């Protein structure tokens, strides 16, 4: 049996494959090495791993995760997983490689992740050969949920939100400005907190003010990332992630402005990632 995991900052999707067929799946919280401890990973697996599957039957694990770009961070996840899957072979890669394999299989193109955070890379059909650093939720993540949430919250705190939208926000979340500031600067996982407002933004995306924020977020994505890839207008661009999926009409408007070709948008990579590993075993 093999176990395939796709881990974002919020959730990790796991699929168990046996004899070229998915036989089980489960979900845990996201295992980002910047925010997750060994104990949290162990406890999550202990409570969520299917009891009907023997851990010793898992021969190989392919783990793809956000924050797993450096050797140091890969080792954090590797060591934590090895503490639970003691007899399994482990391979830890980036979520960007997962997105690339899921979106393009063995073909080339620009892969884009638009979930809680954001990332992009040029994939040659085997590996990522160019990546414009996303810089995370403080300095970057243009186009991601945390970035869009930050744009919205910034305007809210500066009292620039139209009154009707502000009133709906207060009714929905009942958060004071002080509570928002505390959550961003004092509480853990501020990126998830900022991205959590995408639900509200999606519900009001037809409001002119909100739509402009969405368009700005995606325009910043193209300015800071997509346009840095040579001949990007001649390459296929494919997108994975909930933000790209739920705001795809605005994303396509921006892509057209930049003469870019987005021919596939998927909410979640895991099913196509399983297909990749079955085809490339």
N, C-alpha and C positions, 0 to 999 in steps of 0.2 A: 504493500500500500504506500501511496505517497500522499502528503498533506500540502496543500497550496494555500498560502495566506496572503491577502492584500490588506495592508494596514494603513489607514489614514490617521489623521490627528484625532478623529472622533471614534471611529469603529474599525474593527478588523473582521473581514469576512474570511472564513476558513472552509475549504472543501476537501473531503477525503475521496481519493480516487483509487479504484482497484480494478485491474484488468481493463483499462481504457474506459472506465465508466465511473461517474460520480455516484458514490453510495451514501454520502452524508454531508451535512454542512452545519455550521454553527457560527455564532457571532460573539465577539468579545469587544471590550472597549479598545480604542486605539493604543498601540504600543509605540509611541514616539520616544526614542532614547533621550530626548531633551527633557521629557516630562514624566517618564515612567520608571519605576523601581523594579528590581528583580522580584521582590515579594509581590508586587501588584500583578506582574505577569504570571507568576506561579499560581497565585490565588484565583485569578481569572480563569486560567486553564483548568485548574482543579474543579471549579464550579461549573464550567461550560463544556468541557470536552465530553463527547457522547460516552456514556457509561457502557454501552454495548460494544464499543470498539476497544480492543486491547492496545494500550500504548506501545507495547513491544512489537506490534504488527506494523507500526509506521516505520517503513524502511528509509524514506527520504522526505525531507521537508524543504520546500521552497518558500521562503518568507520574503515578501517585498514590503518595505515600509517607508513612510515619510521620516525624514531625519537620518536615514541610513546611508548617507553619501560618503562619509569618512570611514576609514578603517577602525578608528576608535569607537564610533557610534555603532558600527556593524558588530563589533565585539561585545558591546553592552547587550545587544539583543541576542547574539549568538550564545553568550554565556547564560543568559536568563532562560532561553529556550532549552539549552542543554541540561539545565537543572531539572526540567520536567521530562523532556524526551531524552533520557540518558543514553539510549542505544540507537538513536536515529542519526543518520547523516544530515547535516544542516547546510543550507546555502542561504545567505542573507544578502539581498540586493535592494536597490532603491525602488520606491513606488513609481519613479519615472520609467525605469526599465519595465516594470509591470504594465504600465500604461502603453508603452511602445509596443511590447509584445502582443498585448491584447488588441490594440488598434490596428497594427500593421502586420502582425504575424512575422513573416520573413521578408517584408518589403520595406522600402524606405519612406520617410516623411517626417514632418514635425509633429511630435506628440505634445499635447497640452493637458495638464491636470488643472481643473478648476473645481476644487472642493472647498474644505475649510481653508486651505492655503492654495498656492498656485505654483506651478513649475512647468518648464518647457524644455524640449531637447530635440536635436536632430538625430534620428535613428537610421542607421544604414542597412537595417535588416538583420543585423547581428548584435550591435551594441550602440550605446549613446556615444556619438563622436563629437558632439558639441552641446554645451549646456550653458545658458545664460543664468547665472545664480539668481535664485528667487529672493534671497536676503531675509526671509522670514517675515512675521507679521508686523514687526516694528519698522523695518526699513524697506520692505518690499511686499511680496505676495500680490502684486497688481493683478486684478481680475478674480482673485479668490474671495471666498465668503468673508474671511476676516477683514480683508481690504475694503470690501463693499460695506460691511458693517461699520468699519472705522469711518468711512466717508459719511455715512448716515449719522452716526453718533456725534461726530465732530460738528456737523451742521446743527444737530439738535442742541448741543451744549452751547453753541454760539447764538442760539435763538434765531436761526435762519430757516427753520422748518415752517412751511405754511400751517396756519392755526388748525385747520381741519385734520391734517395728518398728525400734528402734535397731540391733539386731544385723543385721537384713536390710539396713538402709541401709549399715552398715559393710562388709558382705560385697559389696554391689553397687558401691560407690564407692571404698572404701579411702581415704577422705579423713580426715586429722586435723583437729581444730578449728583448728589454726594454718594449715593449708592452705586451709581454707574462708575464714578471715578474710583471708588474703593475696589470694585470688581476688576477694573482694568489694571490698577497699580498695586493692589495688595493681595488679591486672591490668585490661586493657581489657575493655569490654563486660560489666560485672557484672550488668546486667539479663538478658543471655542466660544467664549462669551460674546465676542464681537461677531463671530459668524452666526451665532444663534438668532440674530436679528434679520437674517436673510428670509426667514419665514414671513415676517411682517412685511419686508420689502417686496417679496413675491406677491403677497396678497394685495399690494397697492401699486404694482408695477405700471399700471396704466395711468397713474397720476403723473402729470407732466414733470413735476419736481423730482419724483422718485425715478422716473425713466431716465432723466438726464444724469442722475447719479450712476445708474447702471451703465449707461453709454460711456460715461467718463471712466468708470472702472475698466471697461474693456478697451477703451482707447489707450489708457495707460499701459495695459497689457501689451498692446501692439507696439506702442512707442518704445517701451523699455525692453521688450523681449522679442516679439515675432519679427520685427523689422531688422533685428540684428543678425538674422540667419540669411546667409547669402542666397540670392535667387528664391526668396520665400514665396514670391508670387507664382513661381513655376512648380512649387512642391505641393503635395497634398498635406493639408493640416487636419488633424483629427483630435477630438476633444473627449476627455473622460472626466466625470465628476458631477455632483448634484447641481452646482452653481451653473456650470455650462449647460446642463440639461434643462433646468427650469427657466433659465434666461436665454435660451437659444435664439429666440427671435431677435433680441437686442444684440446678441453676439454676432449673428449673421449680418445685421445692419452695419456693424462696425467693420467686420471682415470685408464686406463689399466696398466700403469706403477706402480700405487699404488694398483693394484688388487681390484679396487673398481667397483661396479655395478651401473652404471647410466642407468636406464631403461625408463626415461621419461624426455624430455626437452620441456618446453612450453615458448613461448615468453611473454605471458600475462596471469595473473591468473583470470581475471574478469569473464569469461564465466563459468569456472569450479567452481569459488567461488559462483556464482549465483546458480549453480546446487547443491552445498553443502547446501546452505540455504533453497532451495526448499525441499531437502530431509530431512533436520533436523529442520524443522519448529516446 
